[in-house]
Amino acid sequence: MKNLFLKQYQEKHFESWKAKETPKISYPEPTNASQTEIAFVEMPNAVQSEITFLNTISLNKRSPDYFAAILANQILGGGAEARLFLNLREDKGFTYGAYSGLSDSHKTKGRFRASTSVRNAVTDSAVVEILYEIDKIRNDLVTDEELDLVKAKYAGNFVISLEDPETVANFALDIKTQNLPADFYKNYLKNINAVSKEEVMAAAKKYFLNDRARIVVTGKGSAILEGLEQLSFNNQPIKLNYYNKWGEEIDRPDYSKSMPEGTTAAFVIDNYLKAIGGSEKLKEIETLKESSQAAMSGMTIEIVNYKTTEKQSLTEMKMMGNIVQKQVANKTYAYMEMQGQKIDLEGKELEQFINETVIFPELDLNFEKVQLIGISEVDGQKAYEIKISENQTNFYDTETFLKVQIIQTIEIMGNAQTSTTKFGDYKDVSGILFPYKKSITSGPQELDFTTSEIDLNSELDPKIFN
């Protein structure tokens, strides 16, 4: 009865529709580069470089070397025990992680892809290490230990996957739609275990094309381009092309933007200090309390900062009135506390943390260590880029001299974390300009804070810094 009603409804409302010929769209077959080349994409505000090595492949589950190919990829970049990860993270410390992936297709081309994100200073070195690992697995046999490990990992994952009815259904669909043997998955582990080291090397040579690949590097050209342009591998220079963020080929970006004659880091900082109130006025400030709020997932985050001129600071992050994170520095020691766990900072981490307790950092800069990089763009506006330290770069508007951005890297328990803070909506507080808008980006997380209160020279209880 239900089907009859549905048929009548369809006839009533759609009988006037006339069938038309379905348009057929054809696309050219994707091809690899004639020789390995770098496609550089300019992102002037990037705080790190995104590197992707890729080439197209002809691989499907019916390919005789399919199982050798997926094992080769697993050894190269399939996880934390793979070569790319062990090289770029564990050995070199360039990144949080480096991985590779191999996609097959029974209809069109598949793809091999290796990728990582690294800090600007090591971009060119990371490209070389990726090429090195790919070249190595193409030309040298993997070890017995590596091969046994990935076979065991595939076996474990395969057995676990059989517990999911959806996976079993997809296996049946693969057999039907990809013209696979009926016993393809029944013999899956048998075929995995039969792969030899020689077959792994042959598959790597066939599918990991380090001689005809495209290496897409997206990042801040003024910081990384010079190194990329000098790259070579196996005594062959690597061709480099330039693109904008829309994928359109462009001329080499020009980073030699002229600055007014006599412009130095000291000149920029001095004008910044004048712009926000003047050095003498700033030196009168002995304590600072600042409260800011941001919205996240329907909740309000509040951050309260306390600072003194005695190298003391306290930062509390609150949600629904409860303190969820706390950072304290007091002259010679500092710690972080989260979810009841206290972490004492030591060495360089402690030194960096203590140095950031000052209320107005620009008052105490050592200009023998500060470097004026040039003029960059921040959200479409020109800004002086000044390298404050190995871990921090500041940007100051070329017209107002107000600070518009900070890019900072801090190392906590061996892990480097890079964040970008943008400043805006400067307002006068007792004759000094403070930014009331701060946008903080760290990894995928972005929070927009609005300052609600700034209190200067109020008496603070020394006990809060314990």
Secondary structure in CASP SS format (residue, H / E / C, confidence):
PFRMAT SS
TARGET T0000
AUTHOR 0000-0000-0000
METHOD secondary structure of the structure
MODEL  1
M C 1.00
K H 1.00
N H 1.00
L H 1.00
F H 1.00
L H 1.00
K H 1.00
Q H 1.00
Y H 1.00
Q H 1.00
E H 1.00
K H 1.00
H H 1.00
F H 1.00
E C 1.00
S C 1.00
W C 1.00
K C 1.00
A C 1.00
K C 1.00
E C 1.00
T C 1.00
P C 1.00
K C 1.00
I C 1.00
S C 1.00
Y C 1.00
P C 1.00
E C 1.00
P C 1.00
T C 1.00
N C 1.00
A C 1.00
S C 1.00
Q C 1.00
T C 1.00
E E 1.00
I E 1.00
A E 1.00
F E 1.00
V E 1.00
E E 1.00
M C 1.00
P C 1.00
N C 1.00
A C 1.00
V C 1.00
Q E 1.00
S E 1.00
E E 1.00
I E 1.00
T E 1.00
F E 1.00
L E 1.00
N E 1.00
T E 1.00
I E 1.00
S C 1.00
L C 1.00
N C 1.00
K C 1.00
R C 1.00
S C 1.00
P C 1.00
D C 1.00
Y H 1.00
F H 1.00
A H 1.00
A H 1.00
I H 1.00
L H 1.00
A H 1.00
N H 1.00
Q H 1.00
I H 1.00
L H 1.00
G H 1.00
G C 1.00
G C 1.00
A C 1.00
E C 1.00
A C 1.00
R H 1.00
L H 1.00
F H 1.00
L H 1.00
N H 1.00
L H 1.00
R H 1.00
E H 1.00
D H 1.00
K C 1.00
G C 1.00
F C 1.00
T C 1.00
Y C 1.00
G C 1.00
A E 1.00
Y E 1.00
S E 1.00
G E 1.00
L E 1.00
S E 1.00
D C 1.00
S C 1.00
H C 1.00
K C 1.00
T C 1.00
K C 1.00
G E 1.00
R E 1.00
F E 1.00
R E 1.00
A E 1.00
S E 1.00
T E 1.00
S E 1.00
V E 1.00
R E 1.00
N H 1.00
A H 1.00
V H 1.00
T H 1.00
D H 1.00
S H 1.00
A H 1.00
V H 1.00
V H 1.00
E H 1.00
I H 1.00
L H 1.00
Y H 1.00
E H 1.00
I H 1.00
D H 1.00
K H 1.00
I H 1.00
R H 1.00
N H 1.00
D C 1.00
L C 1.00
V C 1.00
T C 1.00
D H 1.00
E H 1.00
E H 1.00
L H 1.00
D H 1.00
L H 1.00
V H 1.00
K H 1.00
A H 1.00
K H 1.00
Y H 1.00
A H 1.00
G H 1.00
N H 1.00
F H 1.00
V H 1.00
I H 1.00
S H 1.00
L C 1.00
E C 1.00
D C 1.00
P H 1.00
E H 1.00
T H 1.00
V H 1.00
A H 1.00
N H 1.00
F H 1.00
A H 1.00
L H 1.00
D H 1.00
I H 1.00
K H 1.00
T H 1.00
Q C 1.00
N C 1.00
L C 1.00
P C 1.00
A C 1.00
D C 1.00
F C 1.00
Y C 1.00
K C 1.00
N C 1.00
Y H 1.00
L H 1.00
K H 1.00
N H 1.00
I H 1.00
N H 1.00
A C 1.00
V C 1.00
S C 1.00
K H 1.00
E H 1.00
E H 1.00
V H 1.00
M H 1.00
A H 1.00
A H 1.00
A H 1.00
K H 1.00
K H 1.00
Y H 1.00
F C 1.00
L C 1.00
N C 1.00
D C 1.00
R C 1.00
A C 1.00
R E 1.00
I E 1.00
V E 1.00
V E 1.00
T E 1.00
G E 1.00
K C 1.00
G H 1.00
S H 1.00
A H 1.00
I H 1.00
L H 1.00
E H 1.00
G H 1.00
L H 1.00
E H 1.00
Q C 1.00
L C 1.00
S E 1.00
F E 1.00
N C 1.00
N C 1.00
Q E 1.00
P E 1.00
I C 1.00
K E 1.00
L E 1.00
N E 1.00
Y E 1.00
Y E 1.00
N C 1.00
K C 1.00
W C 1.00
G C 1.00
E C 1.00
E E 1.00
I C 1.00
D C 1.00
R C 1.00
P C 1.00
D C 1.00
Y C 1.00
S C 1.00
K C 1.00
S C 1.00
M C 1.00
P C 1.00
E C 1.00
G C 1.00
T C 1.00
T C 1.00
A H 1.00
A H 1.00
F H 1.00
V H 1.00
I H 1.00
D H 1.00
N H 1.00
Y H 1.00
L H 1.00
K H 1.00
A H 1.00
I H 1.00
G C 1.00
G C 1.00
S H 1.00
E H 1.00
K H 1.00
L H 1.00
K H 1.00
E C 1.00
I C 1.00
E C 1.00
T E 1.00
L E 1.00
K E 1.00
E E 1.00
S E 1.00
S E 1.00
Q E 1.00
A E 1.00
A E 1.00
M E 1.00
S C 1.00
G C 1.00
M E 1.00
T E 1.00
I E 1.00
E E 1.00
I E 1.00
V E 1.00
N E 1.00
Y E 1.00
K E 1.00
T E 1.00
T C 1.00
E C 1.00
K C 1.00
Q E 1.00
S E 1.00
L E 1.00
T E 1.00
E E 1.00
M E 1.00
K E 1.00
M E 1.00
M C 1.00
G C 1.00
N E 1.00
I E 1.00
V E 1.00
Q E 1.00
K E 1.00
Q E 1.00
V E 1.00
A E 1.00
N E 1.00
K C 1.00
T C 1.00
Y E 1.00
A E 1.00
Y E 1.00
M E 1.00
E E 1.00
M E 1.00
Q C 1.00
G C 1.00
Q E 1.00
K E 1.00
I E 1.00
D E 1.00
L C 1.00
E C 1.00
G H 1.00
K H 1.00
E H 1.00
L H 1.00
E H 1.00
Q H 1.00
F H 1.00
I H 1.00
N H 1.00
E C 1.00
T C 1.00
V C 1.00
I C 1.00
F C 1.00
P H 1.00
E H 1.00
L H 1.00
D H 1.00
L C 1.00
N C 1.00
F C 1.00
E C 1.00
K C 1.00
V C 1.00
Q E 1.00
L E 1.00
I E 1.00
G E 1.00
I E 1.00
S E 1.00
E E 1.00
V E 1.00
D C 1.00
G C 1.00
Q E 1.00
K E 1.00
A E 1.00
Y E 1.00
E E 1.00
I E 1.00
K E 1.00
I E 1.00
S E 1.00
E C 1.00
N C 1.00
Q E 1.00
T E 1.00
N E 1.00
F E 1.00
Y E 1.00
D E 1.00
T C 1.00
E C 1.00
T C 1.00
F C 1.00
L C 1.00
K E 1.00
V E 1.00
Q E 1.00
I E 1.00
I E 1.00
Q E 1.00
T E 1.00
I E 1.00
E E 1.00
I E 1.00
M C 1.00
G C 1.00
N E 1.00
A E 1.00
Q E 1.00
T E 1.00
S E 1.00
T E 1.00
T E 1.00
K E 1.00
F E 1.00
G E 1.00
D E 1.00
Y E 1.00
K E 1.00
D E 1.00
V E 1.00
S C 1.00
G C 1.00
I E 1.00
L E 1.00
F E 1.00
P E 1.00
Y E 1.00
K E 1.00
K E 1.00
S E 1.00
I E 1.00
T E 1.00
S E 1.00
G C 1.00
P C 1.00
Q E 1.00
E E 1.00
L E 1.00
D E 1.00
F E 1.00
T E 1.00
T E 1.00
S E 1.00
E E 1.00
I E 1.00
D E 1.00
L E 1.00
N C 1.00
S C 1.00
E C 1.00
L C 1.00
D C 1.00
P H 1.00
K H 1.00
I H 1.00
F H 1.00
N C 1.00
END
